[in-house]
Amino acid sequence: MKQKRVVASLVVLLAALAVQQHAAAQAETATALSERLVLRSGLAVQIRNIGKQVLDQAASRQAGIPRHAAASFAAAVKEAFRPEALQADVVKTLAANMPREDMELALRWLETDAGRRVTRAEELAATTMDEASLRAFGESLRSSPPSGRRLKLLAVTLEASYGVESAVQIYESTALGVAIGMDSLQPAQKRIGAKRLRAELQKAMPTAELRASMQKAIPLLYAYTYRDVSDQDMAAYNTFLTSPAGQRYHEAVLGALEGALVRASFRLGQLLEPPGKKRES
């Protein structure tokens, strides 16, 4: 009888271990899928430029950064918005929140020939787009305007990929990082904290006004980004984007990226905060 109880206990223990191992394997699979999704989507390349965007915003408000602190501010921005850290944050969030089935559906598109070509175009634009190239491209459109079909394809891509909304969220998140960083450089008695910083940013540039501004600028950015992508590939891309799986994919990625940028903004404040001080979240 005692031997039967021991055997039964061993069976229960082995079953529990099997469940734990299965759960661990599932978690690993979700993380692996998430990592592959971030790479195949081109997001890993696109986020490399975010630290520079933060520094560019800070440069336009140089008066807010004491001269003696400029070097430490730049170093803190590079660390807080380090691409590897942002990528790891996005991967973790997607693995935790995005169903595996949705990741697999997105990867099914991204790993097609058309999906890879579209992604390469997005990655290239992320590394080459600047004011001069956009100006030159805009000038070229005057002599060789896109066809009506092309304009319709780009309009669908812009709307279905949340182009304006993602630009607004990235701008607001990086602006918050700049504001938190500058606030951290002030004497303790002059700091206003994250809650008031958000309110001040909204007052200076209300989301509705920022969205209206982006709606004017984004179409040219999209035309530049996909300038070498064929109409056929664009149509295939739009088929995915407008599908339920495509919509869920973009919502999940945009949410994960926004969260990563906000957390990076607070890391920036912590890096610039004097030892022993704790920043308001």
C-alpha positions in Angstrom: 0.0 0.0 0.0 2.8 2.3 0.9 4.5 1.5 -2.4 1.3 2.5 -4.3 1.2 5.8 -2.5 4.8 6.5 -3.5 4.1 5.6 -7.1 1.1 7.8 -7.1 3.1 10.7 -5.6 5.7 10.2 -8.3 3.1 10.3 -11.0 1.6 13.5 -9.7 5.1 15.0 -9.4 6.0 14.0 -13.0 2.7 15.4 -14.3 3.4 18.7 -12.5 6.9 18.9 -14.0 5.5 18.1 -17.4 3.0 21.0 -17.1 5.8 23.3 -16.0 8.0 22.3 -18.8 5.2 22.7 -21.3 4.4 26.2 -20.0 8.1 27.1 -20.2 8.3 25.8 -23.8 5.2 27.8 -24.7 6.8 31.0 -23.2 10.0 30.4 -25.1 8.0 29.9 -28.3 6.2 33.2 -27.7 9.4 35.0 -27.2 11.0 33.4 -30.2 8.1 34.4 -32.4 8.1 37.9 -31.0 11.8 38.3 -31.7 11.3 37.0 -35.2 8.4 39.4 -35.7 10.4 42.4 -34.6 13.2 41.5 -37.0 11.0 40.6 -40.0 8.8 43.7 -39.6 11.9 45.9 -39.9 11.1 47.5 -36.5 14.6 46.5 -35.2 16.1 48.7 -37.9 13.6 51.5 -37.6 14.1 52.0 -33.8 17.8 52.6 -34.3 17.1 56.2 -35.1 14.9 57.1 -32.2 17.7 58.2 -29.9 18.8 60.7 -32.6 15.2 61.9 -32.9 15.3 62.7 -29.2 18.6 64.5 -29.5 17.3 66.5 -32.4 14.2 67.5 -30.4 16.5 68.5 -27.6 18.7 70.5 -29.9 15.7 72.5 -31.1 15.2 73.5 -27.4 18.9 73.9 -26.5 18.1 76.8 -24.2 16.6 74.3 -21.7 19.9 72.3 -21.3 22.7 73.9 -19.3 25.9 74.0 -21.4 27.9 72.1 -18.8 25.3 69.3 -18.9 25.0 68.9 -22.7 27.4 66.0 -22.9 25.9 64.1 -20.0 22.4 64.7 -21.4 23.5 63.3 -24.8 25.1 60.3 -23.2 22.0 59.6 -21.1 19.7 59.8 -24.1 21.9 57.3 -26.0 21.7 54.9 -23.1 18.0 55.3 -22.3 17.0 55.0 -25.9 19.6 52.3 -26.8 18.2 50.3 -29.7 18.9 47.0 -28.1 17.0 48.0 -24.9 14.0 49.3 -26.9 14.0 46.1 -29.0 14.1 43.9 -25.9 11.2 45.9 -24.4 9.1 45.6 -27.5 9.8 41.8 -27.8 8.9 41.2 -24.2 5.6 43.2 -24.5 4.6 41.4 -27.7 5.4 38.0 -26.3 3.3 38.7 -23.2 0.3 40.4 -24.9 0.1 39.3 -28.6 -1.5 35.9 -29.2 0.9 33.5 -30.9 -1.7 32.9 -33.7 -1.6 36.6 -34.5 2.2 36.6 -34.6 2.2 33.6 -36.9 -0.3 35.2 -39.2 1.8 38.4 -39.4 4.9 36.4 -40.0 3.2 34.5 -42.8 2.8 37.8 -44.7 6.2 39.3 -43.7 8.1 36.2 -44.8 6.6 36.2 -48.3 8.7 37.7 -51.2 6.4 40.8 -51.3 6.5 41.2 -47.5 10.3 41.1 -47.5 10.5 43.7 -50.3 8.1 46.0 -48.5 10.1 45.6 -45.3 13.4 46.3 -47.0 11.9 49.6 -48.4 10.8 50.6 -44.8 14.2 49.8 -43.4 16.0 51.7 -46.1 13.7 54.8 -45.6 14.4 54.7 -41.9 18.2 55.0 -42.5 18.2 57.4 -45.5 15.2 59.7 -44.9 16.2 63.3 -43.9 15.1 66.8 -44.8 17.3 67.1 -47.9 16.2 63.8 -49.4 12.5 64.5 -48.7 12.8 67.9 -50.3 14.5 66.5 -53.4 11.9 63.7 -53.6 9.1 66.3 -53.3 10.6 68.3 -56.1 10.8 65.2 -58.3 7.1 64.6 -57.8 6.3 67.9 -59.4 7.7 66.8 -62.8 6.6 63.2 -62.4 3.5 63.0 -60.2 2.2 59.6 -59.0 -0.7 58.0 -60.8 -4.2 58.0 -59.3 -3.9 54.3 -58.6 -0.6 54.9 -56.8 -2.1 57.6 -54.7 -5.1 55.4 -53.7 -2.7 52.5 -52.8 -0.6 54.9 -50.6 -3.8 56.3 -48.9 -4.9 52.8 -48.0 -1.5 51.9 -46.6 -1.3 55.1 -44.6 -4.8 54.6 -43.0 -4.5 50.9 -42.4 -1.0 51.1 -40.8 -2.1 54.0 -38.5 0.5 56.2 -40.1 -0.6 59.5 -38.6 -1.4 58.0 -35.2 1.9 56.2 -34.9 3.8 59.4 -35.9 1.8 61.3 -33.2 2.5 58.8 -30.5 6.2 58.5 -31.4 6.6 62.3 -31.4 4.7 62.7 -28.1 6.7 59.9 -26.4 10.1 61.3 -27.5 9.0 64.8 -26.6 8.2 63.4 -23.1 11.7 62.0 -23.0 13.2 65.4 -23.8 11.0 67.1 -21.2 11.8 64.6 -18.4 15.5 64.8 -19.2 15.5 68.6 -19.1 13.5 68.6 -15.9 16.0 66.3 -14.3 18.8 68.7 -15.0 17.0 71.5 -13.1 17.7 72.1 -9.4 15.3 69.9 -7.2 13.2 72.9 -6.2 12.5 73.8 -9.8 11.5 70.4 -11.1 7.8 70.1 -12.0 7.5 66.3 -12.4 6.2 64.0 -15.0 2.5 64.7 -14.5 2.8 68.4 -15.0 5.3 67.8 -17.9 2.7 65.8 -19.8 0.2 68.6 -19.2 2.6 71.3 -20.4 3.4 69.3 -23.5 -0.3 68.9 -24.3 -0.7 72.7 -23.8 2.2 73.5 -26.0 1.1 71.1 -28.8 -2.4 69.7 -28.3 -2.8 66.2 -29.8 -5.4 67.4 -32.3 -3.1 70.1 -33.6 -0.2 67.6 -33.8 -2.4 65.1 -35.6 -3.4 67.8 -38.2 0.2 68.7 -38.8 1.2 65.1 -39.2 -1.7 64.5 -41.7 -0.1 67.1 -43.9 3.4 65.8 -43.6 3.0 62.0 -43.6 1.7 61.4 -47.2 5.1 62.6 -48.6 6.9 60.4 -46.1 4.9 57.4 -47.2 5.4 58.2 -50.9 9.2 58.4 -50.2 9.3 55.2 -48.2 7.5 53.1 -50.8 8.9 54.9 -53.9 10.5 51.7 -55.2 7.8 49.3 -54.2 5.7 48.1 -57.1 1.9 48.7 -57.2 1.5 44.9 -57.1 3.5 44.6 -53.8 1.6 47.6 -52.4 -1.7 46.0 -53.2 -0.6 42.8 -51.5 0.6 44.8 -48.5 -2.8 46.5 -48.3 -4.6 43.2 -48.4 -2.7 42.2 -45.3 -3.0 45.5 -43.6 -6.7 45.7 -44.0 -7.3 42.2 -42.8 -8.3 41.6 -39.1 -4.9 39.9 -38.5 -3.1 42.9 -40.1 -5.1 45.4 -37.9 -4.4 43.4 -34.7 -0.7 43.2 -35.7 -0.3 47.0 -36.1 -2.3 47.8 -33.0 -0.1 45.4 -31.0 3.2 46.7 -32.4 2.2 50.3 -32.1 1.2 49.8 -28.4 4.4 47.9 -27.6 6.5 50.6 -29.2 4.7 53.4 -27.4 5.1 51.7 -24.1 8.8 51.1 -24.7 9.4 54.8 -25.6 7.6 56.0 -22.5 9.6 53.6 -20.3 12.8 54.9 -22.0 11.8 58.4 -21.2 11.6 57.6 -17.5 14.9 55.8 -17.8 16.4 59.0 -19.1 15.1 60.9 -16.1 16.6 58.3 -13.8 20.0 58.4 -15.5 20.1 62.2 -15.0 18.7 62.2 -11.5 21.1 62.9 -8.7 21.8 59.8 -6.5 19.3 59.3 -3.8 16.4 61.0 -5.6 13.4 59.3 -7.0 11.5 60.6 -10.0 7.7 60.8 -10.1 6.1 58.5 -12.6 
